[in-house]
Amino acid sequence: MYELGNWVAIAAGVLTWGFLIDYLTGTPWHRSSGGRLFVCGLVVLTAILTLVAVRLVAGEYPGHEVIRLAVYSAGALTIAVAWAVHRRVRCRDRAHDTSSSRGRHRS
């Protein structure tokens, strides 16, 4: 079972790279905040799964712990910033929806 889990993790790493490249080259992701946020999350997932897959294939290698810390830290920071941006956009959109709906109901 453990070995099967390793192969699934490696396959997931390969699949996320394919999806990331396809999404970046095949969609206008940069035109919307939702698309940009999705790409941030997908890049983090791809980096983490790549790190796991490389470790499973190559075993322990020099600098692994430093690279692991850097990837996980960058991932956490990226997700935190993406979440903050998402919350700001939601609040702005909610305020815009509230103000525009007030204007429609007036007679």
C-alpha positions in Angstrom: 0.0 0.0 0.0 2.8 2.4 0.9 4.5 1.9 -2.5 1.2 2.4 -4.3 0.7 5.7 -2.4 4.2 6.8 -3.6 3.2 6.1 -7.2 0.0 8.0 -6.8 1.9 11.0 -5.3 4.3 11.0 -8.3 1.4 10.7 -10.8 -0.4 13.6 -9.0 2.8 15.7 -9.3 3.0 15.0 -13.1 -0.7 15.7 -13.5 -0.6 19.0 -11.8 2.3 20.1 -14.0 0.2 19.2 -17.1 -2.9 21.0 -15.7 -0.8 24.1 -14.7 0.8 24.4 -18.2 -2.5 23.8 -19.9 -4.3 26.3 -17.8 -1.6 29.0 -18.1 -1.4 28.6 -21.9 -5.1 27.8 -22.7 -7.1 30.3 -20.6 -7.2 34.0 -20.0 -6.5 33.4 -16.3 -4.7 36.8 -15.9 -7.9 38.8 -16.8 -9.8 38.1 -13.6 -8.9 38.0 -9.9 -10.5 34.6 -9.7 -8.2 33.2 -12.4 -5.1 34.8 -10.8 -6.1 33.4 -7.4 -6.7 29.9 -8.9 -3.2 30.0 -10.5 -1.6 30.9 -7.2 -3.2 27.9 -5.5 -2.3 25.7 -8.4 1.3 26.8 -8.4 1.5 26.1 -4.7 0.0 22.6 -5.1 2.3 21.9 -8.1 5.4 23.0 -6.1 4.5 20.8 -3.1 3.6 17.7 -5.2 6.8 18.2 -7.2 8.9 18.4 -4.0 7.2 15.2 -2.8 7.7 13.4 -6.1 11.4 14.4 -6.3 12.0 13.1 -2.8 10.3 9.8 -3.6 12.3 9.3 -6.7 15.6 10.7 -5.7 15.5 9.9 -2.0 17.4 12.1 0.4 19.5 14.7 -1.4 21.7 17.6 -0.2 19.7 20.7 0.7 16.4 18.8 0.8 15.4 20.2 4.2 16.2 23.8 3.2 14.3 23.4 -0.1 11.4 21.8 1.7 11.2 24.7 4.2 11.4 27.2 1.4 8.7 25.6 -0.7 6.4 25.2 2.3 7.0 28.7 3.5 6.5 30.2 0.0 3.3 28.1 -0.3 1.9 29.3 3.0 2.7 32.9 2.3 1.2 32.7 -1.2 -2.0 31.1 0.1 -2.2 33.7 2.9 -1.8 36.6 0.4 -4.2 35.1 -2.1 -6.8 34.6 0.7 -6.4 38.3 1.8 -6.8 39.4 -1.8 -9.9 37.2 -2.2 -11.4 38.6 1.0 -10.7 42.2 -0.1 -12.3 41.6 -3.5 -15.3 39.9 -1.9 -15.8 42.8 0.4 -15.5 45.3 -2.4 -17.9 43.4 -4.6 -20.4 43.1 -1.7 -20.2 46.8 -1.1 -20.7 47.5 -4.8 -23.6 45.1 -5.0 -25.3 46.7 -2.0 -24.9 50.2 -3.3 -26.1 49.4 -6.8 -29.1 47.4 -5.5 -30.1 50.4 -3.4 -30.2 52.5 -6.5 -32.4 50.1 -8.4 -35.1 50.0 -5.8 -35.7 53.7 -5.6 -38.7 55.1 -7.4 
